[in-house]
Amino acid sequence: MDIAEARSLGDVVRIQAKVRPDAVVWEFEGRETSFATFDQHTNQVANGLIALGLKPGDRIGYLGKNSDAYFEIVYGAAKAGVVMAPINWRLAPPEIAFIVRDAGAKVLFVGPEFIDQARGLLPQFESPPVVIAAEGGAPDWRRFAGWRDGQSANDPMTPVAWEDVALQLYTSGTTGHPKGAMLSHRAMLGPRLVPGAAEIAWNRWTPEDVSLVAMPVFHIGGTGWGSLGVYNGARGVIAREFDPNRVLDFIENHRISKMFMVPAAMQFVVRQPRAREVDYSCLKYLLYGASPIPLDLLKECMEVFGCGFVQMYGMTETCGTIVALPPEDHDPAGNPRMRSAGVPLPGVEIAILDEAGNRLPTGEVGEIATRSIANMTGYWNLPDATAKTIDGEGWLRTGDAGYLDDDGYVFIHDRVKDMIITGGENVYPAEVENAIFGHPGVADVAVIGVPDERWGEAVKAVVVRKAGADASPTEIIAWARERIAAYKAPKSVDYIEALPRNASGKILRRELREPYWAGLDRRVS
């Protein structure tokens, strides 16, 4: 049986266990798991969930950091037709409780760092989920390894359809309650089957590849990236959590050949004192995305890592990457295409729409819409929100503003909701941030709109200074005005110790905006 015949995540494990039973699929804190053992463990997880009374379509939750146990639970659930809903452990307790309740999780797997937090949440539920300690540490709860090993190792062979939901990933929730994006087995596996997809050089994998799973598993960049390695029969090295110094250790000691990081993480790694002393000869590709990257930071990373760089654009609702900027478009000297997100992957359609849903011509900024096999099924129990996001023809509105050039490259300006309107002109924060980031005294920057009696909104830069630097507001504004139109340049600059970001690395502009708009009925002018 060929991997291309897999029609569920469970099939992927079954096939790889037959093709390469003794090869290592996971390495985690000194423990190695072969594909054969992974297949057995996922059978046991599936049988354990069935024994607890779960039926196909039921949801389970995972509140914990990255581990090999998490992936056993994901793929074991898939073999039982059960849906995994991992929870962002950085959320506040009420937000975690909301997700558990919203998903209707029948079982909650809890990592050792969150046992006390989970204990505090359980009394809030009329019918609390069954709790299993993912790595022990709670004597009164079942321990995952013991629970798993007490189950039959026979494959339950529960029927699972191509269109059935495999994962329910909750959106970042920068406004309102998080929404559960339902990702089917089709969305997870289908993009690999599109003609030409696996022939792209940077998208080709071999069983000799070693990938680093360092982004959190509650994010598509964690679970999706880890699952991509399983599909391709590669070894996955799992980092419990992102630590820039440990990332350098992993690259050197485990001979990492491929990894995915968000730009904020790249910045932390490249600024480590020993970053320029590490041997990167094993590293073939560094894939990055989930938020815009300043051009100067990208150039710095290219100089230090010396590997192939691939920018990836996508979102939870598109099961990750739909547009990519390949290594050949990355030039250390810089070029216009490096400001783009790249071109659509095979099988992905992109359109730029106005507010009425009409297609805009090349070069005009509008909302980016996409249609592909990777689109989500919809938002869990939110038909109205689903209908606003995906139309009857399958076009998914991304909420991002951008345009297409004559060669089909996608240029992202920013989230539509973050657009600043000053004096009737539209300003997109990412464009201003890119202009400011190269200033020698600026370590990080976010741009927001603040109330202005004359212009409605004024552009403000919130800057993190580099250590020892004295970047004055006048210098920063002048620097920006040399690189972008005067009306786009900041009118004022404030300073901050660190920018607030969510787990995906995206700047929480709402938090930055809040003090300036406090007391006003409207948050736009």
BABA-654903 format. One record per residue (C-alpha): x, y, z. Coordinates in pm, whole numbers, padded with zeros to 5 digits, always signed. Each point is the difference from the previous one (the first is absolute). Layout:
N
XYZ;...
***
This chain:
525
+00000+00000+00000;+00140+00340-00102;-00023+00306+00225;-00199+00174-00276;-00282-00246+00072;-00044+00127+00357;-00345+00146+00056;+00032+00077+00370;+00270+00080+00253;-00041-00353+00129;+00078-00138-00345;+00325+00198-00004;+00124-00178+00312;-00113-00342-00125;+00183+00044-00330;+00322+00139+00147;+00010-00281+00258;-00001-00253-00283;+00247+00185-00222;+00255+00103+00267;-00090-00172+00330;+00339+00047+00166;+00059+00361-00107;-00036+00266+00271;-00304+00223-00032;+00039+00199+00326;+00289+00099+00221;-00097+00174+00322;+00221+00069+00300;+00214-00308-00055;-00287-00233-00096;-00022-00139-00353;-00317-00150-00150;+00004-00214-00313;-00280+00003-00255;-00096-00354+00107;-00027+00104+00365;-00185+00318-00099;-00252-00213-00190;-00049-00225+00303;-00031+00290+00245;-00254+00181-00218;-00206-00321-00021;+00002-00015+00379;-00103+00365+00031;-00286-00059-00244;-00120-00303+00195;+00031+00191+00327;-00220+00281-00129;-00256-00248-00130;+00001-00174+00340;-00079+00336+00163;-00312+00016-00215;+00114+00245-00265;-00162-00021-00340;+00116+00129-00340;-00035+00377-00010;+00046+00047+00376;+00262+00251+00113;+00292-00031+00240;+00231+00273+00132;+00370+00030+00072;+00133+00259+00245;+00375-00041-00007;+00327+00086-00164;+00153-00186-00292;+00070-00369+00056;+00004-00334-00180;-00307-00099+00206;-00196+00279-00169;+00057-00142-00347;-00090-00350+00121;-00329+00144+00124;-00066+00191-00325;+00057-00301-00224;-00165-00242+00242;-00307+00222+00008;+00001+00004-00380;-00009-00381-00005;-00311+00015+00219;-00163+00276-00209;+00037+00238+00296;+00099+00366-00044;+00293+00158+00186;-00040+00359+00125;+00334+00116+00145;-00021+00298+00234;+00224+00305+00011;+00158-00035+00344;+00092+00369+00003;-00366+00097+00028;-00158+00115+00324;-00202-00262+00195;-00342+00135-00113;+00113-00023-00364;+00122-00357+00047;-00329-00091+00165;-00185+00155-00295;+00183-00219-00251;-00052-00321+00199;-00369+00084+00031;-00038+00119-00360;+00162-00313-00141;-00202-00222+00230;+00319-00190+00080;-00079-00341+00148;+00361-00061+00106;+00267+00252+00096;+00368-00094-00009;+00202+00226+00229;+00375+00063-00006;+00196+00012+00327;+00034+00380-00006;-00377+00051+00005;-00127-00247+00258;-00084+00266+00258;-00164+00218-00263;-00215-00290-00120;-00102-00083+00357;-00127+00355+00039;-00205-00023-00320;-00177-00333+00053;-00251+00121+00263;-00137+00244-00259;-00142-00281-00215;-00334-00168+00066;+00133-00307-00179;+00380+00026+00023;+00210-00188-00254;+00195-00310+00092;+00349+00124+00084;+00317-00192-00086;+00343+00122+00110;+00208+00006-00318;+00329-00052+00185;-00108-00085+00353;+00032+00228+00299;-00361-00045+00121;-00043-00325+00201;-00379+00031+00005;-00020+00020-00381;+00075-00272-00250;+00351+00024-00138;+00013-00001-00379;+00268-00268-00046;-00170-00244+00239;-00344+00068-00146;+00132-00046-00355;+00193-00318+00076;-00305-00159+00160;-00186+00002-00334;-00002-00248-00287;+00267+00057-00265;-00231-00120-00277;-00105+00262-00252;-00371+00079+00061;-00039+00084-00372;-00275+00252+00072;-00134+00131-00334;+00129+00355-00056;-00095+00201-00307;+00218+00236-00203;-00226+00292+00090;-00023-00082+00373;+00151+00256+00237;+00339-00093+00145;+00102+00315+00187;-00180+00292+00156;+00246+00285+00041;-00119+00311+00174;+00081+00332-00161;+00221+00249+00177;-00294+00188+00149;+00144+00350-00028;-00362+00120+00012;-00294-00176+00162;-00010-00372+00080;+00224-00241-00190;-00163-00194-00282;+00065-00369-00060;+00120-00047-00358;-00085-00353-00111;+00273-00159-00213;-00085-00321-00181;+00225-00289-00094;-00044+00128-00355;+00136+00344+00096;+00294-00156+00187;+00103-00249-00269;-00148+00124-00328;+00256+00273-00081;+00275-00263-00026;-00196-00177-00273;-00044+00300-00231;+00208-00054-00316;+00331+00180+00027;-00015+00067+00374;+00261-00256+00099;+00222+00090-00295;+00084+00344+00138;+00359-00030+00122;-00052+00152+00345;-00322-00201+00043;+00169-00334-00065;+00079-00219+00298;+00211-00311+00042;+00005-00256+00282;+00341+00144+00091;-00148+00340+00083;-00012+00108+00364;-00254+00267+00087;-00023+00213+00313;-00347+00037+00151;+00052+00311+00213;-00316+00203-00054;-00286-00073+00245;-00228-00288-00098;-00316+00202+00060;+00109+00196-00309;-00013-00133-00356;+00373+00072-00017;+00051-00262+00272;-00249-00279-00072;-00002+00058-00375;+00378+00007-00027;+00037-00311+00216;-00260-00183-00208;+00180+00092-00322;+00307-00184+00125;-00204-00311+00086;-00156-00002-00347;+00344+00007-00159;+00153-00265+00225;+00252+00241+00152;+00135+00020+00354;-00160+00273+00212;+00191+00150+00291;-00250+00151+00243;+00088+00301+00214;-00221+00025+00309;-00017+00375-00054;+00181+00261-00202;+00334+00097+00152;+00236+00190-00235;+00316-00143+00156;-00140-00354-00008;-00090+00045-00368;+00369+00053-00071;+00078-00315+00203;-00253-00200-00201;+00144+00117-00331;+00352-00101+00100;-00064-00317+00198;-00289-00152-00196;+00106+00111-00347;-00329+00176-00077;-00058+00032-00375;-00338+00176-00002;-00180+00221+00247;-00284+00248+00018;+00003+00317+00211;-00198+00319+00031;+00197+00323-00060;-00001+00095+00369;+00165-00334+00081;+00254+00049-00280;+00094+00334+00151;+00055-00155+00344;+00219-00277-00145;+00214+00215-00225;+00069+00244+00285;+00143-00272+00226;+00368+00076+00077;+00117-00329-00151;-00231+00004-00302;+00291+00080-00231;+00214-00283+00140;-00239-00290-00072;+00057-00249-00283;-00303+00029-00231;+00133-00230-00273;-00280-00255+00064;-00278+00259-00029;-00151-00009-00350;-00309+00216+00042;-00142+00243+00252;-00368+00058-00061;-00157+00300+00167;-00337+00172+00017;-00312+00076+00211;+00082+00373+00016;+00176+00258-00217;+00382+00011+00016;+00202+00320-00031;+00236-00015-00295;+00303+00088+00211;-00068-00287+00240;-00037-00239-00293;+00335+00110-00144;+00167-00049+00338;-00140-00353+00033;+00108-00088-00353;+00353+00112+00080;+00018-00199+00326;-00177-00325-00091;+00124-00025-00358;-00272-00244-00110;-00295+00014-00237;-00277+00229+00125;-00369-00045-00077;-00261+00251+00110;-00338-00165+00062;-00334+00176+00007;-00314-00162+00127;-00224-00019+00302;-00167-00249+00228;-00308+00005-00221;+00206-00106-00303;+00179-00278+00190;+00321+00198-00027;+00194+00096-00311;-00174+00100-00321;+00257+00248-00138;+00379-00030+00013;+00300+00209-00100;+00266-00251-00115;+00373+00016+00075;+00085+00125-00350;-00195+00321+00072;+00204+00068+00316;+00290+00231-00082;+00244+00113+00274;+00020+00334-00178;-00377+00030+00005;-00248+00009-00285;-00363+00108-00045;-00131-00357+00024;+00140-00040+00351;-00274+00235+00117;-00259-00243-00135;-00136-00321+00154;+00075-00186-00322;-00218-00188-00246;-00294-00236+00061;+00089-00366+00050;-00124-00251-00259;-00376-00040+00029;-00050+00330+00184;-00204+00283-00153;+00041+00359+00119;-00229+00296-00071;+00002+00362+00123;-00350+00121+00087;-00161+00332+00085;-00257+00034+00279;-00280-00109-00233;+00186-00315-00100;+00103+00121-00346;+00340-00095-00135;+00252+00283-00013;+00256+00043-00278;+00371-00061+00035;+00171+00247+00233;-00309+00109+00193;-00020-00068+00372;-00298-00196+00128;-00081-00299+00214;+00181-00322-00090;-00228-00298-00063;+00109-00358-00064;-00148-00325-00123;+00172-00339+00032;-00026-00351+00136;+00165+00127+00320;-00285+00232+00104;-00165-00078+00333;-00338-00168+00018;-00128+00296+00203;-00012+00137+00354;-00131-00240+00264;-00364+00080+00085;+00024+00344-00166;-00190-00020-00330;-00035+00377-00033;+00373+00060+00051;+00073-00279-00247;-00232+00153-00260;+00171+00339+00041;+00338-00160-00057;-00070-00259-00273;-00244+00076-00280;-00212-00243-00198;+00274-00050-00259;+00261-00097+00257;+00189+00330+00014;+00139+00067+00347;+00053+00361+00101;+00329+00023+00188;-00055+00337+00168;+00337+00110-00141;+00051+00298-00227;+00230-00039-00299;+00039+00001-00374;+00131-00211-00289;+00274+00119-00235;+00027-00079-00370;+00194-00321+00072;-00255-00135+00246;+00198+00081+00316;-00211+00075+00306;+00091+00312+00198;-00144+00019+00352;-00066+00340+00151;-00159-00099+00328;-00313-00120+00167;-00296+00190-00140;-00114+00096+00350;+00342+00151+00084;-00012+00246-00288;+00047+00364+00104;-00203+00269-00176;+00169+00337+00030;-00130+00295-00193;-00196-00234-00225;+00313-00200-00092;+00043-00368+00087;+00318-00095+00186;+00095-00360+00070;+00216-00047+00314;+00227-00270-00143;+00122+00235-00271;+00095+00266+00255;+00159-00258+00231;+00218-00128-00284;+00119+00354-00063;+00091+00063+00365;+00150-00338+00086;+00329+00062-00181;+00086+00298+00224;+00320-00098+00187;-00153+00088+00336;-00325-00195-00042;-00029-00358+00128;-00375-00039-00058;-00292+00217-00106;-00377+00001-00031;-00211+00265-00172;-00352+00094+00107;-00257+00268-00068;-00082+00246+00281;-00272+00268+00017;+00081+00328-00171;-00234+00299-00009;+00127+00117-00336;+00059-00320-00194;-00239-00240+00173;+00284-00238+00077;+00373+00060+00021;+00274-00256-00053;+00192-00085+00317;+00308-00225+00029;+00054-00196+00320;+00370-00085+00011;+00224-00237+00192;+00349+00149+00003;+00310-00210-00051;+00212-00030+00314;+00211+00310+00046;-00155+00181-00295;-00147+00348+00014;-00248+00015-00285;-00189+00326+00038;-00353+00050-00138;+00130+00265-00241;+00260-00241-00142;-00248-00285-00040;-00260+00217-00171;+00262+00144-00237;+00125-00353-00074;-00351-00113-00091;-00072+00307-00214;+00305-00086-00208;-00147-00341-00081;-00376+00046-00029;-00244+00280-00087;-00016+00277+00260;-00364-00067+00083;+00088-00360+00089;+00289+00093+00230;-00070+00011+00375;-00097+00334+00146;+00116-00109+00345;+00210-00270+00166;-00045-00167+00338;+00238-00247+00164;-00069-00335+00163;+00209-00280+00154;-00157-00279-00210;-00286-00024-00246;-00302-00210+00102;-00036-00302-00229;-00225-00304-00011;+00131-00356-00017;+00021+00020-00380;+00241+00292+00022;-00256+00253-00123;+00009+00346+00157;-00306+00069+00217;-00069+00347-00138;-00332+00012+00184;+00189+00002+00330;+00228+00277-00123;-00294+00205-00129;-00213-00033+00312;+00154+00280+00216;-00030+00255-00279;-00365-00078-00075;-00118-00046+00360;-00318+00193+00078;-00101+00043-00363;-00318-00161-00131;+00159-00085-00334;+00344-00151-00056;+00036+00145-00347;-00033+00359-00122;
***
